[in-house]
Amino acid sequence: MPGGTDQTLRPFLWRAAKLYPDQEIVSRTHQGIERYTYSEYSDRIAQLANALDEYGIERGDRVGTFCWNHHRHFETYFSVPSIGAQLHTINPLLPDEHIQYIVDNADDQLIFVDPSLAPKLADAATDAPEFDGIDFVVMDDRESDALDATPYEAFIDGHGTTYEWPDLDETQPAGMCYTSGTTGNPKGVEYTQKMLWSHTMMTLTPQGLPMEDDDVVMPVVPMFHVNAWGMPFTATAAAAKHVYPGPSPDPKDLAHLIENEGVTITAGVPTVWLGLMEYVENNDIDLSSLDTLVVGGSAAPESMIRWFDNRGVEVLHAWGMTEMSPIGTVAHLKSELEEEDYETQLDHRAKQGLLIPGLEMRVIDENDEEVAWDGEEFGELWVRGPTVTTEYFKRPDATEEDFEDGWLKTGDVVTVDEEGYIKIVDRAKDVIKSGGEWISSVELENAIMAHEGVSEAAVVGVPHEKWQERPVAFVVPTTAAATETLDEEIMDLLRSEYPKWWLPDAIEYLDEIPKTATGKFSKKDIRDQYSDQSLVEATAPEDAAPDNE
């Protein structure tokens, strides 16, 4: 294909800088709020590109970032891929051994690091041969006390604000992200220019995460986690105002950014919004600018959706995977559902939703047969499309296991209703098999978290000598909840919705549910800590099997 006609990221920035030069980019930093325009942003990414050239970064090289959500990190998002290099966002919440592995596996040439994360990176790099030959740039105007690193402002200072951007092939790798590695070493996923271009265009549609030039977009989902769900690219393509919440934002930080900057669209995992809800309840905060709150990573409790509905904020459920660039579904209401009653609409909005345009899916059962779209039958979700990778980086073993004939086997067990709405029942490794039948841990968790006395809940299968597995619920009560009565209230709630054999055999109370490096509940950690079979009775009640329902 001739140069200049391929599908690449560069035209998105060109359009924003040329047509909307005065649109703002706002960033919370450790030094306070910083703001500048698309025009100034364009100048700075040209400076960064010139600096990377001088350093010796060549086409195909990988440049790592170890950073929170802020304007300097955003500058790498367009500069690094647009010179033909590959942006590798590294999750700083991973354990040192995983960081060492992915830096070595990716063969990073240079790493940009935040001042607050420099000690963590220094620990991972100490006496680690994986870091030999790698230099560091600290995202600041000052040197780091923890790491021998060049300050970012010194790195780009003196370089020109124009750059002769090369014509790039759409198959050129532009980005890289690694899975969290909960069941072994992380797996690398490469994103080509075309994959990121396609993801941006697909999510800009009304069936995705639509944005306009009058929107104010604040990605709370980390920029180190699958490109903040692609929102920095999408917001730029839409020429929207960007707001970046900076290092470790707490609910107060997020509430005041929404209020002061007029945020209209934001996105993050449910635990972020539970914290915001509590802060808003106890403080005088104006959320009137906020139109849309995108929730992913895990399911939003219906109580959360209702809470934001009552304040005029639409909660959009989204689902995706690192392997998908990442957005795969969004729970928009079909036009025919707009006339239905609120409870019917809520039932659909609480699901993971409909595939975004451009993707295809299959749902496959244990017998390799496609399941009916009846909202009842379970199966594993398979997907394919222009944003879906077909292999892992340097991992043929994992590629063979997770891909088949161009389809990604997601590992998510789902049902699909007659309208095509996907509902994730469980991860394949988390679904509970009791008496030969499946129990959805996710459904039980969502039902338990609907109780006002519950802050967090996770359900895992505990080995059982008779029934193979039985569910046990791990619950974090709210500060006001009395645990002596909470047990029975939770069980009464579950009895009203589920058969007896689904009910947990025990409820254990924790101060906090363990989390993965991406903020999801870590059921692996729970199972490692609480796999003691004594948590359930040696002989479960006779109604613990479906035929005794």
N, C-alpha and C positions, 0 to 999 in steps of 0.2 A: 504494500500500500504506500503511495507517495507520502513524503514527509509533509506534516502540517495538517493532514486529514485524519490522523489516528485519534482515538479516544483517550485523552490524557488529562491530567489535573490542571495543567497550566492555564487553559482558557477560562476556568472559573475565576481565578484570581485576576486575570487580565480584565475581565468584564467588571468585576467589583471595583477595581482600582480606577478604571477609565470612566465608568458610568456613575459610580457612587464614591468619589474620592474623599468626601467629607464624612462618610459613615464611620461611627465610632467602634473601637475595640477597647474594652475596659478590662482591667486586670487587677485583682487583689493580690498584693505581694507583701512580704514581711516588712517592707518600707512604707506601705500604704497603698492607696488606689492610684494606678497609673492608667492613663488613657491617651490614645492617639487615633489616627484615621487610617482608612484603607490606603490612601496615598502614601502616608508615612510608613505603613506596614510594607508596602510594595518596595519602597526604597531600602528598608532594613533587610528584607529577604534577599535583595540583590547584593547588599553588603555581605550577608552571610554566605551567599553562593560564591562570591569572589574570595572570601576567606577560606572556604572549603577547598577551592581550587588551589590556592596558595599553599595550604596545608598538604595537599597531595591526594585528596579524595578524588577518585576516578569513577567513571561510569561502572555500575555494578557493585561498588564497594558498599558495605553496610555501616551506617552511623547509628549508634545507640543513644537513647535518651533515658534518663533515670529521674523523672520529673513529675511534679504535680501539674495542675491546670492553670496555666498563665500565658501571658503574651509571648514570652521568649520561646516557650515550648511550641506555641502555635506557629512561630516563625520557622521552626524546623519542618513543620508539616508540609509547607509548600516549597521551601528552598531545597531541602535534601532530595525529594523525588524529582524536582524539576531540573536538576542538573544531571539526572540519570543515575543517581545513587539510590540507596534503599534505606528508608527510615525504620529502625528497629526499636520500638517502644518496649522498655523493660519494666516489669512490675516490681517496684521496690519493696512490696510486702512479701515477696517470696523468700524462702530460707536461703541462706548464703550458698549452700551447695547447688540449689537450682539456678541461682544467679550465675554462679561459676560455669555451670553446664551450658546455659543458653548463650552466654557471651562467647564461650569456646565454640559451640555448635554453629552460631551465626557468623563467627569470625569477624566481630566488630573491629573497626579500625580506629574509632574515636567515640568517646561517650560524653554527652552533655549531662550534667548532674546539678540538682538543686542544692543550695547551701545547707538546707535542713536535712537532706538525704546523703550528704557527703560522708558523714561518719558511718552510715550503713554501708555505702559502697566501699569505703576504705576498709572496713572489716572484711567484706567479701573478697577484696583484692589482695589482702595481706597474705604473703607467702603462697599465693595462688598462681601457678604457672599459666592458667587460662588468661590472665591479664597481662602477660608479658607483651611489651611492645605497644600497648594501648595508652593513648594520652587522654586527658580529661579537660573539659571546659566547664567551669562552674557558672551557673546561670545567675550572674550578679555583676556588679561593677567593682567588686572587691575580691581579694584572694580568699581561699578557704583555709581555715585552721586545721581541718581534718584531712585534706587531700592536696597533693601537689597538682594544682589545676590552674589553667589560664582563665581569668575572668572573661565572661562572655563579651562584655562591652569592649575590652581590650582586644579580644579575638577579631571582632568585626570593625574596630575603629580604623579609620584611614582608608577603608576600601570604598570603591565606587558604588554609587547608588543606581547604576545601570549595569545590565548584564546581558550578554548575548545568549539567550536561552536556546539550548539545542533542540532540534527536532528529535522526538523520541518515538520509538516503536511502542504501540499499545501493549505489547507482550513484555515490555521491560518491567522487571520487578520494582515496585515503588515503596512497598511497606512490608513489615514483618511483625507478627505477634505470636507469642507462645501460649499454649493452653496452660492452665494452672498446675498441671502435673500432680493431681490428687491420687493417681493410681500408678505412678512411675515418673520417669523423667518427662518434663514438658515437651510438647510436640510443636514444632515450628510450622507456621502457616504463612506463606508468601502471598502478597497481594500485588497483582500487576497493575499497571496504569489503567488498563481497561476495566479491571475488577472494581477499582475505586471510583472510576468515572461512572460505571454502570450503577454501583451502589448509590452514588449521589443522585443520579437521575431517577432511579427507581424510588428512592425514599422521598424525593421532592414531589411525587405525584400525590393527589388527594387521598389515595389509599395507603400512603406511607406516612411520613412525618412532615407534612407540607409546611413550608416557610415562605414568608413574603419579605419585601424590603423594609416593611414597617415593623417587623418582628424584632424582639430582643431575646436572644438565645443564650441560655446559660447551661452548658453541660456540666452537671455535677458528677456524672459517671466519669471515672478517671481517664485522662488522655492516654495513660499507659495501658488501658484495657480496651483493645480492639478499636483504637482511634476515637475513643469517647463515643462509640456507636456511630461513627462517621459524621457527627454533628458539626465539627469545625469545617469540614469540606462542604456539607450541605448548607450551612449558614452562609458561607462565602459565596457559593453558587447563587443563593437567593439574595445576596448583598444585604443580609440582615446585620444588625448590631450584635456584636459578640460581648458576652460578659463571662469572665473566667474567675472562679471562686478561690483560686490560689491554694496554698498549702493547708491541708487538714482543716477544711472549713467546718465549723460547728453550726448547729441550728440557728444561733443568733446571727452568724455571718451570712448564712443563706437568706434568712428572713430580711435582713437589712439590704442585701444586694437586690432582692426582688423588689422591695419597696423603693429604694433610692434610684435604681437604674431602670425601673419599669419593665422588668423581665416579663415576657409573654409566654415563652416556652422554656421548660427545663426538663431534665431527665436524670434518673438515677435509680438505685435499688430501693426496695420498700423500706429498709431500715432507716435510710436517710429521711424519708418523708414521715415516718413515725416520729422521729425526733423533731422535725419541723412542726408537726401537728401539736406536739406537747408544748413546744416553745410558744406557738401562736396562742394556744389556749390560756397561757399564763402571762401574756404580754400584749400590749396594744400594737398590733402589726396590721398594716394594710396590704392585703393580697389582691386588690382589685385589678391590678394590671395583668395578673397571671391568667392566661386562657387555657393553657395545656400543660399537663404534667405527664411525662412519659415514664412508665414504670416497667422495668425489666429485671433480669437476673433471677428473680423468683416471683411468685404470684402475689399480687396486691390483695390483701383481705378486702372483702366487700365493705366492711366498716370504713376502710380508708377511702374507697370510692365514694361512699355516701357522704363522708365528712367533707371532701373537696367539692362534691356536687352541691352541697348546701352553701358553699361559698362561691359558686359560679365558676369552678375550675374543672375542666374535663380531664379525667384520668384516662390516658390511653395505654392499654396493655400492649407491650411489644415482647417479642421473643426472637432470639437469634443465637448464633454460635460464632466462636472465633473463626471457624472454617467457612463462614458465610459472609464475612466482611463487615458487620455481622447480622444486620436486621433481616428477619425472615417473615415474620407475621406482625400485623397490627390489628387490634380489635376495634376497628371502625364498625359502626352499624350500617348494614345494608339499608337502602332507601325504604324497602318494605317494612323494615323493623322500626322506622321512625314513628310509625303510627301505633305501635304496640304500647302496652302499659309499662310503667317504670320497672317493675320487677322482671318482666320478660327481657327488657333492654339490658338490665343489670346482669342478668344471667349470661347474656352474650358478651357484654363488656368485660366480665370477670374471666373470660376465657382468653387464651393467647391470641386468638383472632384468625384473620384471613391472610393467606399468602399475599405478599406484595407483588405487584405486576412484574413479570419476568421469570418467576420461579415456578417449578412444577413439584408435585409431591406424590408419594405413594405411602400407604400404611400397611405394613407387612406383619403377619402373625407368626407364631412359632413354627407353623407348617409351610412358611414361605408363600402364603396366600394373601392376597389383598383383602382387607376387612371391609365390611359394609360401613357406609357413612350413616350410622344410625344413632350416634351419640352414646352407644353402649359398648360395642366391640373394641377391645384393646389391640394395639399393634405398634410396632416400631416405625417412627416417622423417617422416611427417606426423602431427600430433596436434591434437586439439581438446578442449575441456572448459571447465568454469566457472572454472578458474584460468589459462586460456590467453588472452593478449591477442589482439585481432584487428587491431591497427594500431599503428604507431609514432607517437610524439608529434611532430607538425609535420613528418613525413617521408612524404608520400604516395608519393614515388618508391620508398622502401624498402618501404613497405607493399604496393605493387603487386607488387614482386619476391618477397616472402617469404610472402605470404598468398594463399590461393585458396579461395573459397567457404566461408569460416569455418575453414579448416584452416591451421595454421602449418606451413610447409615448413622443417623444422629445419636442413637442411644437413648432417645426420649420415647417413652411409651405414651401414646396418645389415644384419644377418641376423636372422631370427627362427626359433627352433627349433620343433619340434612341440608343445612345452609352452607356447609363447608367450614364452619368455625372449628379450629383446632383447640383441644383442651389437653394440656399435658397432665397425664395421670401420674407419671413418675419418671425418674431415670431408670433405665433397664436394670442398673445395679442396685437401685433403692426400692423397687417394687417388692412388696412382702408377699410371700407365697405361704398360705396357711391352709392345710388340709387339701392341697391340690388346687386352690383357687387364689386369684390375685386380690390383694388389698392395696389401694393407693395411699401411700404415705402422704402425698401432697394434699389429697382431698381432706384427710383427717387433720393435717396441719392447718389448712385454711379454715376448717370448721372450728377448731379449737381457738385460733386467733381471732375469731369473730366474737369471743367472749370478752366483755369489757375488762375483766380482771386479768387478762393474759397479754403480755407484751410480745413474747416470742414463743414459738413452739416448733419442735421437730419430732418426727415419729420415725422410728427405725424398727426393723425386724430383729428380734432376739431369738437365738436358736431354741427350739423346743423339741423334746424327745419324742413327742407324739405327733404334733402338728407341723413339724419341720421349722416353722417360724411363727412367732406371735408378735403383734405390734406393742411397743412400749412408747409412751409419750413423754417427752422431756420438755418441761414448761418453765418459762420465766414469768413469774407473776408481776403485775404492776405493784407499785409500792403500797397502793391502797387495798390490795386483794388479801383476803384472809384464807390462807391455804387449807385450813381445817374444813372449810365448806366448799372450797374451789373444786376439789376432786369430784364430788357428787354433782355439782353444777355442770362441770364439763361433761361428765358421763350422761347426764340428762339431755344436754344439748346434742350429743352424738347419737343417743338413742332415738331422738326425734327424726334423724336424717338417714341413719345407716343401720343395716342388719346387725344382729347381736354378734355375729362372728367377726365383724369388722372392729368391734370396740377394743381399745387397748386393754391389755391385761394388767398394766400398772401405769401410774403417772409419777414421774420423778421431777422434783423441782430443782432448778439450777439458778445460779446468779446470772449466767449468760450462756447462750448457745455458742459453741465454738464456731468460728467463721473461717472460710477459705481466704486466700489472698485476694479474691475478687469480691468479698463481702457476702458470699452465699453461706448458708448453713453448712457446716462441715460434718456430714453424717459419718464419714470415715473416722473422724476423731471421736465422735460419740460412740461408734461401734467399738473402737479400740479401747475406750475407757469403760464402757458399760456393757460389754458382751457377756457378762455374768448371767448364766441361765437362771440363777436364783431370783432374778428380777421378775420372772413369771413362775407360776406354780408348776411343779413337776407334772401335775395332771391338770390340764386346762379344763374349764367347764365344758360340759357336753354341747353347749351352744356355740363352741368355738369353730365349728365347721358349717359350711353352707347348707348341708343336707339336714341340719338340726335347727335351722333358722326359726 
